[in-house]
């Protein structure tokens, strides 16, 4: 076995990035390296009790602090960054969820303006049983409790955007960003198109669990200790974020209105299947239409995110042109065996 380069990162308060693009890298990382990284929650750790209202303890736009960016050596526009999630582990035994004025899918917002008053602010503190893998919901207006399975994920994963853009860490788009898909869990490889030298990769916004759509706009937010492997695929472009697991290929599209996010994800998956299965575009269109699963990621952010996913077992003659997921899975196994 070859020795793996392991980079440990725990950002100081002044090192967090609040945007994708426009921030100086906090570390340089070689392709194939393992990153052991701490990420703060979307509130920067300021919502800790039921009395910590977001409007009082947080300051917009300083939400979703990102660990990074990381300069990936050798990354150039036209390449693809492969990010494999080895493990995602809550760093605390509690998480916070809230309602936020003028934010969420079932309330008036700045973009959907009505004369209704905003929903009242509430905070729910979820207890996390990390050993049992459970998240406990406790109602604020009664004594009801429910234990839900923990399903840790990262809501925000991305690189610097193209065309010299600087985008808020609250925004998802072609560069990744705040996609808020529960599919971004351990065992997944995420592919992101490189737009600038060094890629400038960042991640954050850990969720102990989140339902599809993130309806109220806030998941079970918590700090994370995560391990990822970053690698580089030279000369392979990736137009929208793509995810691969042992069983699925997935594309994520972000836009408003929601149907455009859906179209982007479906279109990208059709192109991916066509290229990797040697099918014509129309044949891939027909196959994807009948086999696709289409979970929502978020319907609350600046852009909405839709996911299109298809089982690899449904793909005739499929051969990955990325040739990365299984290799990174093996590297992850090697890392875990040494711990």
Secondary structure in CASP SS format (residue, H / E / C, confidence):
PFRMAT SS
TARGET T0000
AUTHOR 0000-0000-0000
METHOD secondary structure of the structure
MODEL  1
X C 1.00
X C 1.00
X C 1.00
X C 1.00
X C 1.00
X E 1.00
X E 1.00
X E 1.00
X E 1.00
X E 1.00
X C 1.00
X C 1.00
X H 1.00
X H 1.00
X H 1.00
X C 1.00
X E 1.00
X C 1.00
X E 1.00
X E 1.00
X C 1.00
X C 1.00
X C 1.00
X C 1.00
X C 1.00
X C 1.00
X E 1.00
X E 1.00
X E 1.00
X C 1.00
X C 1.00
X C 1.00
X C 1.00
X E 1.00
X E 1.00
X E 1.00
X E 1.00
X E 1.00
X E 1.00
X C 1.00
X C 1.00
X C 1.00
X C 1.00
X C 1.00
X C 1.00
X C 1.00
X C 1.00
X C 1.00
X C 1.00
X C 1.00
X C 1.00
X C 1.00
X C 1.00
X H 1.00
X H 1.00
X H 1.00
X H 1.00
X C 1.00
X C 1.00
X C 1.00
X C 1.00
X C 1.00
X C 1.00
X C 1.00
X C 1.00
X E 1.00
X E 1.00
X E 1.00
X E 1.00
X E 1.00
X E 1.00
X E 1.00
X C 1.00
X C 1.00
X C 1.00
X C 1.00
X C 1.00
X C 1.00
X C 1.00
X E 1.00
X E 1.00
X E 1.00
X E 1.00
X E 1.00
X E 1.00
X E 1.00
X E 1.00
X E 1.00
X E 1.00
X E 1.00
X C 1.00
X C 1.00
X C 1.00
X E 1.00
X E 1.00
X E 1.00
X E 1.00
X E 1.00
X C 1.00
X E 1.00
X C 1.00
X C 1.00
X E 1.00
X C 1.00
X C 1.00
X C 1.00
X C 1.00
X C 1.00
X C 1.00
X C 1.00
X C 1.00
X C 1.00
X C 1.00
X C 1.00
X C 1.00
X C 1.00
X C 1.00
X C 1.00
X C 1.00
X C 1.00
X C 1.00
X C 1.00
X E 1.00
X E 1.00
X E 1.00
X E 1.00
X E 1.00
X E 1.00
X E 1.00
X C 1.00
X C 1.00
X C 1.00
X C 1.00
X E 1.00
X E 1.00
X E 1.00
X E 1.00
X E 1.00
X C 1.00
X C 1.00
X C 1.00
X C 1.00
X C 1.00
X C 1.00
X E 1.00
X E 1.00
X E 1.00
X E 1.00
X E 1.00
X C 1.00
X C 1.00
X C 1.00
X E 1.00
X E 1.00
X E 1.00
X E 1.00
X E 1.00
X E 1.00
X C 1.00
X C 1.00
X C 1.00
X C 1.00
X C 1.00
X C 1.00
X C 1.00
X C 1.00
X E 1.00
X E 1.00
X C 1.00
X C 1.00
X C 1.00
X E 1.00
X E 1.00
X C 1.00
X C 1.00
X E 1.00
X E 1.00
X C 1.00
X C 1.00
X C 1.00
X C 1.00
X C 1.00
X C 1.00
X C 1.00
X C 1.00
X C 1.00
X C 1.00
X C 1.00
X E 1.00
X E 1.00
X E 1.00
X E 1.00
X E 1.00
X C 1.00
X C 1.00
X C 1.00
X C 1.00
X C 1.00
X C 1.00
X C 1.00
X E 1.00
X E 1.00
X E 1.00
X E 1.00
X E 1.00
X E 1.00
X E 1.00
X C 1.00
X C 1.00
X C 1.00
X C 1.00
X C 1.00
X E 1.00
X C 1.00
X C 1.00
X C 1.00
X C 1.00
X C 1.00
X C 1.00
X C 1.00
X E 1.00
X C 1.00
X C 1.00
X E 1.00
X E 1.00
X E 1.00
X E 1.00
X E 1.00
X E 1.00
X E 1.00
X E 1.00
X E 1.00
X E 1.00
X C 1.00
X C 1.00
X C 1.00
X C 1.00
X C 1.00
X C 1.00
X C 1.00
X C 1.00
X E 1.00
X E 1.00
X E 1.00
X C 1.00
X C 1.00
X C 1.00
X E 1.00
X E 1.00
X E 1.00
X E 1.00
X E 1.00
X E 1.00
X E 1.00
X E 1.00
X C 1.00
X C 1.00
X H 1.00
X H 1.00
X H 1.00
X H 1.00
X H 1.00
X H 1.00
X H 1.00
X H 1.00
X H 1.00
X H 1.00
X H 1.00
X H 1.00
X H 1.00
X H 1.00
X H 1.00
X H 1.00
X H 1.00
X H 1.00
X H 1.00
X H 1.00
X C 1.00
X C 1.00
X C 1.00
X H 1.00
X H 1.00
X H 1.00
X H 1.00
X H 1.00
X H 1.00
X H 1.00
X H 1.00
X H 1.00
X H 1.00
X H 1.00
X C 1.00
X E 1.00
X C 1.00
X C 1.00
X E 1.00
X E 1.00
X E 1.00
X C 1.00
X C 1.00
X C 1.00
X C 1.00
X C 1.00
X E 1.00
X E 1.00
X E 1.00
X E 1.00
X E 1.00
X E 1.00
X E 1.00
X E 1.00
X H 1.00
X H 1.00
X H 1.00
X C 1.00
X C 1.00
X C 1.00
X C 1.00
X C 1.00
X C 1.00
X C 1.00
X C 1.00
X C 1.00
X C 1.00
X H 1.00
X H 1.00
X H 1.00
X H 1.00
X H 1.00
X H 1.00
X H 1.00
X H 1.00
X H 1.00
X H 1.00
X H 1.00
X H 1.00
X H 1.00
X H 1.00
X C 1.00
END
